[in-house]
Amino acid sequence: MKRILSLTFLSLTLAATHVQAVESSCPSAWLGRPLVSGYVLDGPLQDNAILEEDAGGTKNDREFATWQVAYVYDDGRQITLECRYRGATEPIAIVVVEPVKTCSYSKSKTGAVELGCQ
């Protein structure tokens, strides 16, 4: 079963930070720290229901992964993005409140990471 995380409140600390927003992607940086990785979850972060990508690989020197997630919203749940930043001990969790159909991850050969849904 695939599960996703949701954000519940905004905090300016990195300790178990949750953000409730109309956002659908991880910020490229948080408190000056670059995004280095992340996960797509079905439900809240504490459920740890990390989804496996539906497709992935390398194209044009970029790593990529995609997830088809419309079924999560069809079942009354929400996607949560777990955003991990260089040097931070805890992730930032972003709950994707508005229904989305796909989520995608990419990492360039220079290390720039993007994780978001639409």
Steps between C-alpha positions, in 0.01 A plus 500: 500500500636839407478782757589876506572775761316825580619825657318618809665823616775745418809501716825684454705228665625186327409264786212289367372794301161473335359757262138545403483686178351504156846396386555193292879487490804509726671839520839487326656626826390527865675741737786524250541123469457342153252220436695173468231229495141421583220247510139484385267359766139385511361664813668667796876498552471297820338212306826466302307373195766576239385441143711318245535685172301379200781591262856618535843511347740745339429728205714786367742469795214532753376234741122491506204322657124537461201387706135475390310610814141589402376183674619638836257792475229275355528296822466813719867535599771755419857491376780617726842599373791437734765757407857442622754782513881492526613514863147480645427221745124499438303521175241757402161341429269659245144376479364537150144601589362559151457180294782427256550226244877459483810571704850522360860508619808607312867548580740666261863398460589815699289369791199733469193313628131560428203315654143604433150402393241626255 
